């Protein structure tokens, strides 16, 4: 299954057309994020009425969609969720780090999955996830922006998402998933300024890519570079493995339409290997 997460502020007509076309060719789960965090950072908060009208208008209906939360205001987030329910929507509510865990049982009275927010860029988020999971008591949980490798294996959430697959074009870093043992290897552009270890070369060749090609700076530029392609394929490979072996649905968050077509191409290559 091709799992993608798109944030409402990034959703444009051309991206919708790309999602519809993708869904015709590969089995796709399209998860919609309300974009509250993105909008909060830009200083342009999302209005609830606009978000609801958007949900009514889009042709590429999402597999699931998040409730509109309000960053730093759990009470207002709950109000938005209740309004959406009254209007006939079925969003995924968000339990935010810092809220009273008693809220969790209340949320599950109206949904079969709850997302956990407040994990991105916060201190001791791994410890928080480990500590809060018993309150969910085996029920479906989505971890927002959190795909810590060891924690995913330990807590086995229903689903999770991350944008780290785009790190190669931004920072020149690779996170390579080893299909043989389920482990990750982190490396970067500088690791290819000299001859890499035999183990790293073997892993890269498992993606039908020659390690020497990663020595050229041109292959690390933009979302169409070889480095980005390798990162996309790695996270797609992990996504397939996580669902098959752990039952975890791992979504790759998209920042733009351009990324979608390249990630889809990576998926079409990887799915043939399974």
PADOSE-795965 format. One record per residue (C-alpha): residue number from 1; residue in one letter; x, y, z. Coordinates in Angstrom, 2 decimals. Example, Ala and Ser with C-alpha at 12.3 -4.5 7.8 and 13.67 -1.06 7.14 Angstrom:
2
- 1 | a | 12.30 | -4.50 | 7.80
- 2 | s | 13.67 | -1.06 | 7.14
REM end
This chain:
274
- 1 | x | 0.00 | 0.00 | 0.00
- 2 | x | 1.28 | 3.47 | -0.95
- 3 | x | 0.89 | 5.64 | 2.18
- 4 | x | 1.09 | 9.43 | 1.86
- 5 | x | 0.17 | 12.26 | 4.20
- 6 | x | -0.63 | 15.72 | 2.84
- 7 | x | -1.09 | 18.88 | 4.88
- 8 | x | -4.11 | 21.07 | 4.04
- 9 | x | -2.03 | 24.27 | 3.46
- 10 | x | 0.02 | 22.42 | 0.82
- 11 | x | -3.00 | 20.97 | -0.98
- 12 | x | -3.40 | 22.58 | -4.40
- 13 | x | -5.41 | 21.70 | -7.51
- 14 | x | -2.39 | 20.25 | -9.29
- 15 | x | -1.59 | 18.07 | -6.28
- 16 | x | -5.18 | 16.83 | -6.17
- 17 | x | -4.94 | 15.79 | -9.81
- 18 | x | -1.69 | 13.98 | -9.05
- 19 | x | -3.25 | 12.13 | -6.10
- 20 | x | -6.24 | 11.06 | -8.19
- 21 | x | -3.97 | 9.83 | -10.98
- 22 | x | -1.76 | 8.00 | -8.48
- 23 | x | -4.78 | 6.28 | -6.91
- 24 | x | -5.79 | 4.94 | -10.32
- 25 | x | -2.45 | 3.21 | -10.76
- 26 | x | -1.39 | 2.11 | -7.28
- 27 | x | -3.37 | 1.24 | -4.16
- 28 | x | -3.10 | 4.43 | -2.13
- 29 | x | -3.90 | 5.57 | 1.39
- 30 | x | -4.17 | 9.35 | 1.41
- 31 | x | -4.10 | 10.77 | 4.96
- 32 | x | -5.00 | 14.46 | 5.29
- 33 | x | -3.41 | 16.63 | 7.98
- 34 | x | -5.32 | 19.77 | 8.94
- 35 | x | -2.05 | 21.68 | 8.76
- 36 | x | -2.52 | 23.40 | 12.12
- 37 | x | 1.17 | 23.11 | 13.00
- 38 | x | 2.31 | 24.36 | 9.58
- 39 | x | -0.13 | 27.27 | 9.71
- 40 | x | 0.85 | 28.11 | 13.30
- 41 | x | 4.52 | 28.40 | 12.32
- 42 | x | 3.63 | 30.75 | 9.45
- 43 | x | 1.35 | 32.88 | 11.61
- 44 | x | -1.73 | 32.10 | 9.50
- 45 | x | -4.03 | 29.84 | 11.55
- 46 | x | -6.51 | 27.61 | 9.73
- 47 | x | -10.17 | 28.56 | 10.16
- 48 | x | -12.52 | 25.70 | 11.00
- 49 | x | -15.20 | 26.73 | 8.48
- 50 | x | -12.61 | 26.90 | 5.71
- 51 | x | -11.27 | 23.47 | 6.62
- 52 | x | -14.78 | 21.97 | 6.59
- 53 | x | -15.59 | 23.54 | 3.22
- 54 | x | -12.33 | 22.14 | 1.91
- 55 | x | -13.26 | 18.63 | 3.07
- 56 | x | -16.56 | 18.96 | 1.24
- 57 | x | -14.96 | 20.16 | -1.98
- 58 | x | -11.99 | 17.85 | -2.59
- 59 | x | -12.39 | 15.09 | -5.15
- 60 | x | -9.58 | 12.91 | -3.85
- 61 | x | -11.33 | 11.78 | -0.69
- 62 | x | -8.85 | 10.98 | 2.07
- 63 | x | -8.56 | 7.60 | 3.74
- 64 | x | -8.59 | 9.47 | 7.06
- 65 | x | -8.30 | 13.13 | 8.04
- 66 | x | -7.27 | 14.89 | 11.23
- 67 | x | -9.44 | 17.16 | 13.30
- 68 | x | -8.40 | 20.81 | 13.27
- 69 | x | -6.36 | 21.26 | 16.43
- 70 | x | -5.18 | 24.55 | 17.91
- 71 | x | -1.51 | 24.57 | 18.85
- 72 | x | -1.07 | 25.23 | 22.56
- 73 | x | -4.81 | 25.12 | 23.32
- 74 | x | -6.15 | 21.59 | 24.00
- 75 | x | -9.56 | 22.98 | 25.06
- 76 | x | -10.08 | 24.80 | 21.76
- 77 | x | -8.88 | 21.70 | 19.91
- 78 | x | -11.57 | 19.64 | 21.67
- 79 | x | -14.21 | 22.27 | 20.83
- 80 | x | -13.23 | 22.08 | 17.14
- 81 | x | -13.43 | 18.28 | 17.24
- 82 | x | -16.91 | 18.34 | 18.80
- 83 | x | -18.13 | 20.89 | 16.24
- 84 | x | -16.85 | 18.73 | 13.40
- 85 | x | -18.65 | 15.69 | 14.83
- 86 | x | -21.91 | 17.67 | 15.10
- 87 | x | -21.52 | 18.72 | 11.47
- 88 | x | -21.30 | 15.09 | 10.40
- 89 | x | -17.54 | 14.77 | 9.91
- 90 | x | -15.50 | 11.86 | 11.22
- 91 | x | -12.03 | 13.29 | 11.86
- 92 | x | -9.20 | 11.68 | 13.81
- 93 | x | -8.94 | 13.60 | 17.11
- 94 | x | -5.57 | 14.64 | 18.51
- 95 | x | -4.41 | 14.01 | 22.06
- 96 | x | -1.70 | 16.58 | 22.70
- 97 | x | 1.27 | 16.05 | 24.97
- 98 | x | 0.52 | 17.71 | 28.29
- 99 | x | -3.19 | 16.88 | 28.36
- 100 | x | -4.73 | 14.83 | 31.14
- 101 | x | -4.67 | 11.13 | 30.08
- 102 | x | -8.31 | 10.83 | 31.19
- 103 | x | -9.21 | 12.57 | 27.91
- 104 | x | -8.12 | 9.48 | 26.00
- 105 | x | -11.05 | 7.30 | 27.05
- 106 | x | -13.47 | 10.11 | 26.20
- 107 | x | -12.06 | 10.43 | 22.70
- 108 | x | -12.45 | 6.72 | 21.97
- 109 | x | -16.19 | 7.02 | 22.58
- 110 | x | -16.42 | 8.77 | 19.19
- 111 | x | -13.56 | 7.29 | 17.16
- 112 | x | -11.54 | 4.13 | 16.52
- 113 | x | -8.18 | 5.92 | 16.28
- 114 | x | -6.58 | 8.82 | 18.16
- 115 | x | -3.50 | 10.76 | 17.06
- 116 | x | -0.83 | 11.89 | 19.50
- 117 | x | 0.51 | 15.39 | 18.83
- 118 | x | 3.20 | 17.56 | 20.36
- 119 | x | 6.00 | 15.12 | 19.54
- 120 | x | 7.89 | 16.97 | 16.81
- 121 | x | 11.04 | 18.68 | 18.04
- 122 | x | 10.18 | 18.25 | 21.73
- 123 | x | 12.52 | 16.96 | 24.42
- 124 | x | 12.21 | 13.41 | 25.75
- 125 | x | 9.49 | 12.57 | 23.25
- 126 | x | 10.54 | 8.92 | 23.20
- 127 | x | 10.06 | 8.66 | 26.95
- 128 | x | 6.68 | 10.37 | 26.66
- 129 | x | 5.47 | 7.96 | 23.99
- 130 | x | 6.60 | 4.97 | 26.03
- 131 | x | 4.88 | 6.30 | 29.14
- 132 | x | 1.59 | 7.33 | 27.53
- 133 | x | 0.96 | 4.20 | 25.46
- 134 | x | -0.43 | 2.11 | 28.38
- 135 | x | -3.30 | 4.63 | 28.64
- 136 | x | -4.30 | 3.72 | 25.08
- 137 | x | -4.61 | 0.09 | 26.15
- 138 | x | -3.93 | -1.46 | 22.75
- 139 | x | -6.32 | 0.82 | 20.86
- 140 | x | -5.44 | 2.39 | 17.50
- 141 | x | -2.89 | 5.22 | 17.81
- 142 | x | -1.36 | 7.46 | 15.16
- 143 | x | 1.96 | 9.11 | 16.09
- 144 | x | 2.12 | 12.53 | 14.44
- 145 | x | 5.53 | 13.32 | 12.96
- 146 | x | 7.16 | 10.53 | 14.97
- 147 | x | 8.90 | 7.52 | 13.42
- 148 | x | 11.72 | 6.81 | 15.86
- 149 | x | 13.02 | 3.47 | 14.68
- 150 | x | 13.41 | 1.70 | 18.02
- 151 | x | 10.13 | 3.03 | 19.41
- 152 | x | 8.11 | 1.95 | 16.37
- 153 | x | 9.30 | -1.62 | 16.90
- 154 | x | 8.54 | -1.41 | 20.62
- 155 | x | 5.11 | 0.24 | 20.75
- 156 | x | 3.86 | -0.83 | 17.27
- 157 | x | 1.36 | 2.01 | 16.72
- 158 | x | -1.54 | 1.67 | 14.32
- 159 | x | 0.12 | 4.29 | 12.12
- 160 | x | 2.71 | 7.07 | 12.09
- 161 | x | 4.10 | 9.69 | 9.71
- 162 | x | 7.26 | 11.63 | 9.01
- 163 | x | 8.82 | 13.99 | 6.47
- 164 | x | 12.39 | 12.76 | 7.04
- 165 | x | 12.39 | 11.02 | 3.66
- 166 | x | 13.14 | 14.44 | 2.15
- 167 | x | 16.33 | 14.91 | 4.18
- 168 | x | 18.71 | 14.05 | 1.31
- 169 | x | 17.74 | 17.08 | -0.76
- 170 | x | 17.68 | 19.35 | 2.31
- 171 | x | 20.66 | 18.23 | 4.36
- 172 | x | 22.57 | 15.64 | 2.36
- 173 | x | 21.69 | 12.83 | 4.78
- 174 | x | 20.56 | 9.28 | 4.04
- 175 | x | 18.60 | 6.89 | 6.20
- 176 | x | 18.93 | 3.49 | 4.60
- 177 | x | 16.62 | 0.64 | 5.57
- 178 | x | 18.18 | -2.81 | 5.49
- 179 | x | 15.54 | -5.26 | 4.40
- 180 | x | 17.56 | -8.24 | 5.64
- 181 | x | 17.60 | -7.31 | 9.31
- 182 | x | 15.10 | -4.46 | 9.60
- 183 | x | 17.78 | -2.06 | 10.83
- 184 | x | 18.62 | 1.46 | 9.65
- 185 | x | 21.99 | 2.84 | 8.58
- 186 | x | 22.58 | 6.60 | 8.61
- 187 | x | 25.15 | 8.18 | 6.32
- 188 | x | 25.71 | 11.39 | 4.41
- 189 | x | 27.36 | 13.06 | 1.48
- 190 | x | 30.78 | 13.12 | 3.12
- 191 | x | 30.77 | 9.35 | 3.55
- 192 | x | 31.21 | 9.06 | -0.21
- 193 | x | 34.18 | 11.42 | -0.49
- 194 | x | 36.27 | 8.30 | 0.18
- 195 | x | 35.55 | 4.63 | -0.39
- 196 | x | 32.62 | 3.53 | 1.84
- 197 | x | 32.72 | 0.37 | 3.93
- 198 | x | 31.91 | -2.92 | 2.15
- 199 | x | 28.74 | -3.23 | 4.27
- 200 | x | 27.48 | 0.20 | 3.20
- 201 | x | 28.25 | -0.49 | -0.45
- 202 | x | 26.37 | -3.78 | -0.29
- 203 | x | 23.35 | -2.06 | 1.23
- 204 | x | 23.32 | 0.66 | -1.43
- 205 | x | 23.62 | -1.91 | -4.20
- 206 | x | 20.54 | -3.65 | -2.84
- 207 | x | 18.73 | -0.59 | -4.21
- 208 | x | 20.31 | -1.09 | -7.67
- 209 | x | 22.47 | 2.00 | -7.16
- 210 | x | 26.23 | 2.15 | -7.50
- 211 | x | 27.89 | 3.75 | -4.44
- 212 | x | 30.42 | 5.64 | -6.58
- 213 | x | 27.60 | 7.66 | -8.15
- 214 | x | 26.91 | 9.23 | -4.75
- 215 | x | 30.36 | 10.84 | -4.79
- 216 | x | 29.11 | 13.51 | -7.23
- 217 | x | 27.53 | 16.64 | -5.73
- 218 | x | 25.05 | 16.88 | -8.58
- 219 | x | 23.37 | 13.71 | -7.36
- 220 | x | 22.47 | 15.31 | -4.03
- 221 | x | 20.59 | 18.33 | -5.35
- 222 | x | 16.79 | 18.70 | -5.23
- 223 | x | 14.08 | 16.07 | -4.94
- 224 | x | 15.06 | 14.52 | -8.28
- 225 | x | 18.68 | 13.78 | -7.32
- 226 | x | 20.02 | 10.28 | -6.80
- 227 | x | 20.39 | 10.88 | -3.06
- 228 | x | 16.73 | 11.83 | -2.71
- 229 | x | 15.67 | 8.88 | -4.85
- 230 | x | 17.61 | 6.53 | -2.59
- 231 | x | 16.09 | 8.07 | 0.54
- 232 | x | 12.57 | 7.79 | -0.91
- 233 | x | 13.10 | 4.17 | -1.82
- 234 | x | 14.52 | 3.45 | 1.62
- 235 | x | 11.50 | 4.88 | 3.44
- 236 | x | 9.11 | 3.19 | 1.03
- 237 | x | 10.93 | -0.09 | 1.68
- 238 | x | 10.57 | 0.49 | 5.42
- 239 | x | 6.89 | 1.37 | 5.00
- 240 | x | 6.21 | -1.93 | 3.23
- 241 | x | 8.22 | -3.90 | 5.79
- 242 | x | 6.60 | -2.21 | 8.79
- 243 | x | 3.11 | -3.05 | 7.58
- 244 | x | 3.94 | -6.63 | 6.63
- 245 | x | 5.97 | -7.48 | 9.73
- 246 | x | 4.74 | -5.09 | 12.44
- 247 | x | 1.25 | -4.15 | 11.28
- 248 | x | 2.27 | -0.45 | 11.35
- 249 | x | 1.09 | 1.92 | 8.60
- 250 | x | 3.94 | 4.35 | 7.93
- 251 | x | 2.99 | 7.50 | 6.00
- 252 | x | 5.45 | 9.73 | 4.16
- 253 | x | 4.50 | 13.39 | 4.57
- 254 | x | 4.61 | 15.40 | 1.34
- 255 | x | 5.66 | 19.05 | 1.13
- 256 | x | 4.67 | 19.53 | -2.53
- 257 | x | 3.34 | 17.96 | -5.73
- 258 | x | 6.85 | 17.51 | -7.12
- 259 | x | 7.72 | 15.15 | -4.32
- 260 | x | 4.65 | 12.98 | -4.89
- 261 | x | 5.55 | 11.84 | -8.38
- 262 | x | 9.09 | 10.94 | -7.35
- 263 | x | 7.96 | 9.09 | -4.23
- 264 | x | 5.37 | 7.25 | -6.30
- 265 | x | 8.11 | 6.20 | -8.73
- 266 | x | 10.14 | 4.94 | -5.77
- 267 | x | 7.15 | 2.94 | -4.55
- 268 | x | 6.59 | 1.38 | -7.96
- 269 | x | 10.20 | 0.17 | -7.98
- 270 | x | 10.14 | -1.16 | -4.43
- 271 | x | 6.81 | -2.96 | -4.59
- 272 | x | 8.18 | -5.17 | -7.36
- 273 | x | 10.77 | -6.51 | -4.91
- 274 | x | 8.08 | -7.80 | -2.53
REM end
